Amino acid sequence: MKRFAKIFGVVVLVLVVLLGVGLVYFLSAFPKVGPATNMRVAATPELVARGKYLANHVNVCIDCHSTRDFNYYSGPIVPGTEGQGGAEFIEAIGTLRAPNITPSALGNWTDGEIARAITSGVNKDGEALFPMMPYPIYNQLAQEDLEALVAYLRTLRPIENEVPRSQVNFPLNLIMRTIPQPYNPQPRPSTSDTIAYGKYLSIVSGCNFCHTKTDDRGQPLPGMDFAGGMEFKDPKLGTMRTANITPEVDTGIGAWDRAYFIGRFKEYADSTSSRIRVEKGEANTLMPWTMYSGMTEEDLSAIYSYLRTVKPVRNEVERFSQP
């Protein structure tokens, strides 16, 4: 009996050692994206202007990393909070927080480290970011657009706002280390190739990311691209779901012509429409209409052209449920 206990103890010890060695290897091996590059961005006025356009109206980085006022429809940005972070999302997987991305927080980051965080989801310390920060889609940014974003972020007004780190529960805190991928820049399609350019914009602006429902593992449901139904629950605002934006006529946007599609965005561009009061219990949305309203008509038109090519999916979505 004593001999059996001794053998059992040795086996357990060996297993614990192997598990420890495996964990050490895993933590040292992942994320597998390599060191930040020695990128040095020449912040020309033209590059900064492009970055400002992208961060505010296409990639809408400023949307998640600022304070939004949901007393108004679509939660417009509170002036003076641009980039300060702090938005908190409490989920079953843990508590996720949008970090400060102003120079106050990124001042000691290199251009390459900022670029790696945007496209590969790895911070200055080599830690994986949770893909609520949609780096899997920003991984497809063209090099020139990535550099423009880095240049613009450097120009934000520094705001002292220390945001606690996100806390992700086990085992997802380990699984998320395997998600980051190295950045493999591709050229930005020519604006003359309307469909290809529209596809590029639809990817980096998050159309598919937000408008495709996922399973409980965060994987897109097969055959449901752009068909809407992604849920966002808020104990105060209620449950908001993304719309079906496939060209299906009855439940999607198949009945919308180009002018109506563009106008749907542009109606939130003036100061009155960007501040539509919403009373408690009334329908609201996370769709940042007031930010996307600043996209050029040419870019919106290209996205429309691309969306007309995706597979129509019949999917009736209840857009809002009260808390």
C-alpha positions as CSV (number, residue, x, y, z in Angstrom):
1,M,0.0,0.0,0.0
2,K,2.8,2.4,0.9
3,R,4.6,1.4,-2.3
4,F,1.5,2.2,-4.3
5,A,1.1,5.6,-2.5
6,K,4.7,6.4,-3.3
7,I,4.3,5.5,-7.0
8,F,1.1,7.5,-7.2
9,G,2.8,10.5,-5.6
10,V,5.7,10.3,-8.1
11,V,3.2,10.2,-11.0
12,V,1.3,13.2,-9.7
13,L,4.6,15.1,-9.2
14,V,5.7,14.3,-12.7
15,L,2.3,15.4,-14.1
16,V,2.5,18.7,-12.2
17,V,6.0,19.3,-13.4
18,L,5.0,18.6,-17.0
19,L,2.0,20.8,-16.7
20,G,4.2,23.6,-15.3
21,V,6.7,23.2,-18.1
22,G,3.9,23.2,-20.6
23,L,2.4,26.3,-19.1
24,V,5.7,28.1,-19.1
25,Y,6.3,27.2,-22.7
26,F,2.7,28.3,-23.7
27,L,3.1,31.7,-21.9
28,S,6.5,32.3,-23.5
29,A,5.5,31.1,-27.0
30,F,2.2,33.0,-27.3
31,P,1.2,35.4,-28.7
32,K,3.2,34.6,-31.8
33,V,3.5,37.9,-33.6
34,G,7.1,38.8,-33.1
35,P,8.6,42.1,-31.8
36,A,7.3,45.5,-32.9
37,T,8.8,46.8,-36.1
38,N,11.1,49.8,-36.2
39,M,8.4,51.8,-38.0
40,R,8.9,55.5,-38.0
41,V,5.9,57.5,-39.2
42,A,6.5,60.8,-40.9
43,A,3.5,62.7,-39.7
44,T,2.8,65.0,-42.7
45,P,-0.4,67.1,-42.6
46,E,-1.8,64.9,-45.3
47,L,-1.2,61.7,-43.4
48,V,-2.6,63.2,-40.1
49,A,-5.7,64.3,-42.0
50,R,-6.2,60.8,-43.4
51,G,-5.7,59.3,-40.0
52,K,-8.3,61.7,-38.5
53,Y,-10.8,60.8,-41.1
54,L,-10.2,57.1,-40.6
55,A,-10.2,57.2,-36.8
56,N,-13.4,59.3,-36.6
57,H,-15.5,58.2,-39.6
58,V,-14.3,54.8,-40.9
59,N,-12.4,52.7,-38.4
60,V,-14.1,54.8,-35.6
61,C,-11.3,54.1,-33.1
62,I,-12.5,57.3,-31.3
63,D,-16.0,55.7,-30.8
64,C,-14.9,53.0,-28.4
65,H,-12.1,54.9,-26.7
66,S,-14.1,57.9,-25.7
67,T,-17.2,58.6,-23.5
68,R,-20.5,58.2,-25.4
69,D,-23.7,60.0,-24.2
70,F,-26.6,57.5,-24.5
71,N,-29.1,60.2,-23.4
72,Y,-29.0,60.8,-27.2
73,Y,-29.6,58.4,-30.1
74,S,-26.5,56.3,-31.1
75,G,-24.5,57.6,-28.2
76,P,-22.6,60.6,-29.7
77,I,-19.1,61.3,-28.3
78,V,-18.9,63.7,-25.3
79,P,-16.7,66.6,-26.5
80,G,-13.4,66.7,-24.7
81,T,-13.2,62.9,-24.0
82,E,-11.7,61.8,-27.4
83,G,-9.4,58.9,-26.9
84,Q,-9.4,59.0,-23.1
85,G,-10.8,55.4,-22.8
86,G,-12.6,54.1,-19.8
87,A,-15.7,52.5,-21.4
88,E,-16.5,49.3,-19.5
89,F,-18.2,46.2,-20.7
90,I,-19.1,43.6,-18.1
91,E,-19.6,40.2,-19.7
92,A,-19.7,36.6,-18.6
93,I,-16.1,36.3,-19.8
94,G,-14.9,39.1,-17.5
95,T,-14.7,42.9,-17.4
96,L,-13.4,44.6,-20.5
97,R,-12.2,48.2,-20.6
98,A,-11.2,50.4,-23.5
99,P,-7.8,51.9,-22.7
100,N,-6.6,55.4,-23.0
101,I,-5.1,56.0,-26.5
102,T,-4.1,59.7,-26.1
103,P,-0.4,60.6,-25.9
104,S,-0.8,60.7,-22.2
105,A,-0.9,56.9,-22.2
106,L,0.9,56.2,-25.5
107,G,3.7,58.7,-25.1
108,N,6.3,56.1,-24.3
109,W,5.1,53.7,-27.1
110,T,7.0,53.5,-30.3
111,D,5.2,53.9,-33.6
112,G,5.8,50.2,-34.2
113,E,4.3,49.3,-30.9
114,I,1.2,51.3,-31.6
115,A,0.9,49.7,-35.0
116,R,1.3,46.2,-33.6
117,A,-1.4,46.8,-31.1
118,I,-3.8,48.0,-33.8
119,T,-3.2,45.2,-36.3
120,S,-2.0,42.3,-34.2
121,G,-3.6,42.9,-30.8
122,V,-0.4,42.9,-28.7
123,N,0.4,45.7,-26.4
124,K,3.7,47.4,-25.5
125,D,4.5,44.7,-22.9
126,G,3.9,41.8,-25.4
127,E,0.5,40.9,-23.9
128,A,-2.5,39.8,-26.0
129,L,-5.5,42.1,-26.2
130,F,-9.0,40.8,-26.1
131,P,-10.5,40.9,-29.6
132,M,-13.3,43.2,-28.5
133,M,-10.6,45.5,-29.9
134,P,-11.2,44.3,-33.5
135,Y,-7.6,43.8,-34.4
136,P,-8.5,40.8,-36.6
137,I,-10.1,43.2,-39.0
138,Y,-7.5,46.0,-38.6
139,N,-5.0,43.3,-39.5
140,Q,-6.2,43.9,-43.0
141,L,-5.5,47.6,-43.0
142,A,-3.3,48.9,-45.8
143,Q,0.1,50.1,-44.7
144,E,-0.6,53.7,-45.6
145,D,-3.8,53.7,-43.6
146,L,-2.1,52.1,-40.6
147,E,0.6,54.8,-40.6
148,A,-2.1,57.5,-40.9
149,L,-3.8,56.2,-37.8
150,V,-0.6,56.2,-35.8
151,A,0.2,59.7,-37.0
152,Y,-3.2,61.0,-36.0
153,L,-3.2,59.3,-32.5
154,R,0.0,61.3,-31.8
155,T,-2.0,64.5,-32.3
156,L,-4.8,63.8,-29.8
157,R,-5.0,66.1,-26.8
158,P,-3.2,64.3,-23.9
159,I,-5.8,63.3,-21.3
160,E,-4.6,61.9,-17.9
161,N,-7.0,59.0,-17.4
162,E,-5.6,55.8,-15.9
163,V,-7.8,52.9,-17.0
164,P,-7.6,49.6,-15.1
165,R,-6.7,46.6,-17.2
166,S,-9.3,44.3,-18.6
167,Q,-9.9,41.2,-16.6
168,V,-10.7,38.1,-18.6
169,N,-11.7,34.9,-16.9
170,F,-10.0,31.5,-17.1
171,P,-9.6,29.7,-19.6
172,L,-10.3,32.5,-22.1
173,N,-7.5,34.5,-20.6
174,L,-5.1,31.8,-22.0
175,I,-7.1,31.1,-25.2
176,M,-7.0,34.8,-26.2
177,R,-3.2,34.6,-26.3
178,T,-3.5,32.4,-29.4
179,I,-5.6,34.8,-31.4
180,P,-3.1,37.6,-32.4
181,Q,-1.6,37.1,-35.8
182,P,1.4,38.8,-37.5
183,Y,0.5,41.8,-39.7
184,N,0.8,41.1,-43.4
185,P,0.0,44.4,-45.1
186,Q,-1.8,44.4,-48.4
187,P,-2.1,47.3,-50.8
188,R,-5.3,49.4,-50.5
189,P,-7.5,48.8,-53.6
190,S,-7.8,51.6,-56.0
191,T,-10.9,53.7,-55.6
192,S,-11.6,53.1,-59.3
193,D,-12.2,49.4,-58.5
194,T,-15.4,50.2,-56.7
195,I,-16.3,46.7,-55.5
196,A,-12.8,45.9,-54.2
197,Y,-12.5,49.3,-52.5
198,G,-16.0,49.0,-51.0
199,K,-15.1,45.5,-49.7
200,Y,-11.9,46.9,-48.1
201,L,-13.9,49.7,-46.4
202,S,-16.6,47.4,-45.2
203,I,-13.9,45.2,-43.5
204,V,-11.9,47.9,-41.8
205,S,-15.0,49.9,-40.8
206,G,-16.4,46.8,-39.1
207,C,-19.6,46.1,-41.2
208,N,-19.2,42.3,-41.2
209,F,-17.6,42.3,-37.7
210,C,-20.8,43.8,-36.1
211,H,-23.5,42.7,-38.5
212,T,-22.7,39.0,-38.4
213,K,-24.0,37.0,-35.5
214,T,-21.5,34.7,-33.8
215,D,-21.8,31.4,-31.8
216,D,-20.9,31.1,-28.1
217,R,-17.2,30.7,-29.1
218,G,-17.2,34.0,-30.9
219,Q,-17.1,32.4,-34.4
220,P,-19.3,33.8,-37.2
221,L,-22.4,31.7,-37.9
222,P,-22.0,30.0,-41.3
223,G,-24.1,31.6,-44.0
224,M,-25.1,34.6,-41.9
225,D,-22.5,37.2,-43.1
226,F,-24.0,40.7,-42.8
227,A,-27.4,39.3,-41.8
228,G,-27.4,41.1,-38.4
229,G,-28.6,39.8,-35.1
230,M,-25.4,40.4,-33.1
231,E,-26.6,41.2,-29.5
232,F,-25.3,44.0,-27.2
233,K,-26.9,43.9,-23.8
234,D,-26.9,46.8,-21.4
235,P,-28.7,46.7,-18.0
236,K,-29.8,50.4,-18.4
237,L,-30.3,50.7,-22.2
238,G,-31.7,47.3,-23.0
239,T,-30.7,44.7,-25.6
240,M,-29.6,46.2,-29.0
241,R,-29.2,44.0,-32.1
242,T,-27.5,44.8,-35.4
243,A,-29.5,45.1,-38.6
244,N,-29.5,42.8,-41.5
245,I,-27.6,44.7,-44.2
246,T,-27.6,42.0,-46.9
247,P,-29.5,42.8,-50.2
248,E,-32.5,40.7,-49.1
249,V,-35.5,42.8,-49.9
250,D,-37.9,42.1,-47.0
251,T,-35.6,41.9,-44.0
252,G,-32.4,43.5,-45.3
253,I,-31.6,46.5,-47.4
254,G,-32.4,45.1,-50.8
255,A,-35.1,47.8,-51.3
256,W,-32.7,50.6,-50.6
257,D,-31.2,52.5,-53.6
258,R,-27.8,54.1,-53.5
259,A,-29.2,57.6,-52.7
260,Y,-31.2,56.3,-49.7
261,F,-28.3,54.3,-48.4
262,I,-26.0,57.3,-48.4
263,G,-28.7,59.6,-47.1
264,R,-29.4,57.2,-44.2
265,F,-25.9,58.0,-42.9
266,K,-25.8,61.7,-43.9
267,E,-29.0,62.5,-42.0
268,Y,-27.0,62.4,-38.7
269,A,-24.4,64.8,-40.0
270,D,-25.9,68.1,-38.8
271,S,-25.8,69.3,-35.2
272,T,-29.6,68.8,-34.6
273,S,-29.8,65.2,-35.9
274,S,-26.6,64.2,-34.0
275,R,-28.4,65.1,-30.7
276,I,-31.7,63.3,-30.8
277,R,-32.9,62.9,-27.2
278,V,-33.8,59.4,-26.1
279,E,-36.0,58.9,-23.0
280,K,-35.5,55.9,-20.7
281,G,-36.9,52.7,-22.2
282,E,-37.0,54.1,-25.7
283,A,-35.1,52.3,-28.5
284,N,-31.4,53.2,-28.8
285,T,-28.5,51.8,-30.8
286,L,-24.7,51.2,-30.5
287,M,-24.4,51.9,-34.2
288,P,-22.3,55.2,-34.2
289,W,-24.3,56.9,-36.8
290,T,-23.0,60.4,-35.9
291,M,-19.4,59.2,-36.5
292,Y,-20.1,57.3,-39.7
293,S,-22.1,60.3,-41.0
294,G,-18.7,62.0,-41.6
295,M,-17.7,59.4,-44.2
296,T,-17.5,60.7,-47.7
297,E,-20.3,60.0,-50.1
298,E,-17.8,58.3,-52.4
299,D,-16.7,55.9,-49.7
300,L,-20.3,55.2,-48.7
301,S,-21.2,54.6,-52.3
302,A,-18.4,52.1,-52.6
303,I,-19.6,50.2,-49.5
304,Y,-23.1,50.2,-51.0
305,S,-21.8,48.7,-54.2
306,Y,-20.0,46.0,-52.4
307,L,-23.0,45.1,-50.1
308,R,-25.1,44.6,-53.3
309,T,-22.8,41.7,-54.1
310,V,-23.1,39.7,-50.9
311,K,-25.5,36.8,-50.5
312,P,-29.0,37.9,-49.6
313,V,-30.1,36.3,-46.3
314,R,-33.6,36.4,-45.0
315,N,-33.3,37.2,-41.3
316,E,-35.9,39.3,-39.4
317,V,-34.1,41.1,-36.5
318,E,-35.8,42.6,-33.5
319,R,-33.6,45.6,-33.2
320,F,-34.3,46.5,-29.6
321,S,-35.7,45.0,-26.4
322,Q,-36.3,47.1,-23.2
323,P,-34.1,46.4,-20.2
